[in-house]
Structure formats: C-alpha cells, structure tokens
Amino acid sequence: PFTGLESTRRKLAPPKKPTAGQFQEWIQSDALLYSALLSRFRDDLRMYRGLKIGIWRQYNPDTDAHYQSAEPVIQVNKIMSMLSGSLRQIRFPARTQKEREQAARMEAAAYWLIEQIELHHRQGGHQEFYLDLGFYALVFGRQVVQCIPDLSDGDYPWWISTLDPGTCFPIWGHGKRGMIRMSRMYTT
C-alpha cells in the first residue's frame, strides 16, 4: 500500500497504433451515440430554412390552408446580429498598480487575438466569426471551434475555425479527463 513516504514509477509501454478500420469503427459508434441529437439538429435546421411545417392532428391538406411563418428566421438573424455587433469587454482584475499594468498588457493581447481571429476567419471566405458562433448557438444550441497550431506562421501561429456542430461528436472522459476524442463525419 502507498504510505505517502515512497512511490514507485511504472514504465508504461506506448499504446498500439490504431488501424484505419479501428478509426472508422470509432467514428461510426460516436455518430450512433449522437443520432438523436443529429435528428434534432436536422429538424431545427429545417425550421430555420422554412422547410418544416408544424401541423395539428386534425390537419387536412385538402381543406385546411397551409400557413408558414418566417418568424424563426427573423428572430435568429436579429439575435445573431445583436450578438455579433456587441462590444467585447475583456477585463483582468488587479489589486495593485503593478498588477494593473500587467492586466492591461493581457487585455491588449486578448483584444489583438480577437482581431486576428476575426480577420483570418473572414479571409477564409466566412462571414464574421461572431455571426458564425451566434448562428450555431441559436440554431444548434452549441458551438464548435477548432484551434490548431500553425508553427510556420510566426505572427499568428494558429488555425482557428468554426465547425458545423452536426459533424462533430465529442467523447468525454470521466472526472478530470475532459474530452478524450473528437470524431467528425460529414453526411450529405
């Protein structure tokens, strides 16, 4: 038993390299875990696009008038515009003058990072970064942002992009492990 006075270290063997078939199996099982959520995403997207028709039980297409509202699209677009147009406020707490100076430098770096994210996102042919985030949050109820290091660019060493939540399947560990795997699968 461990007494706190001594500890032993085990040398762990490296894990086996997964095969292509194993990756395919993981992705399929992850997508299956999220099948109910994907179905809801498709319904919500159909409603946003005006393709979903809500009807009551006694609806008779021969005698009842068809009614379709653009209100969901209007509301989503309004809220999305308000969210993307709101000012970003970054504030680091400080107790002393020296801490305030350090906090001001961190705030300036954070504002610079946001500017760079928005600039590179638009240069990639997308709309504003915060419009994308707002759309995904309002229509799908979640956002997925991919951040990959780009060591070839010394000025801005990241690739940051928004991803369609309907193609991403995170698998979470238990307790302190966090996310252990993210599978992506495109369907048409």
Secondary structure, DSSP 8 states (H G I E B T S, - for coil): ---SS--------------HHHHHHHHHHHHHHTHHHHHHHHHHHHHHTT------TT--TTTS------HHHHHHHHHHHHHHHS--------SSHHHHHHHHHHHHHHHHHHHHHHHHHHHTT-S-HHHHHHHHHHHTS--EEEEEE-TT-SSS-EEEEEE-GGGEEEEE-SGGG-EEEEEE----
